[in-house]
Amino acid sequence: MRRKPLPKPEPVIAAEILEQAKRSISTDKLKKVAKCSVCGAESSGTGDEPLCWVCRRLKVSAWREIEQPMPAQE
């Protein structure tokens, strides 16, 4: 005995829409993610130095410490 061949299901999504979705996903994978120059984590790439948000905050904190006047010693 042979089984009856199953009918092919009709596509739910149009072929053009499916192809467009595949192309949009493939372009997302091609984007290069900038690495932090200090720790190697993902960086946002904003500014002149590629720093992640943690290293950027540490740098800003260090600048603030330098700018504060030294307390007078007695």
Summary of the structure (lengths in Angstrom):
residues: 74
radius of gyration: 27.7
end to end distance: 104.1
largest distance: 104.1
contacts: 106
relative contact order: 0.09
helix: 42%
strand: 3%
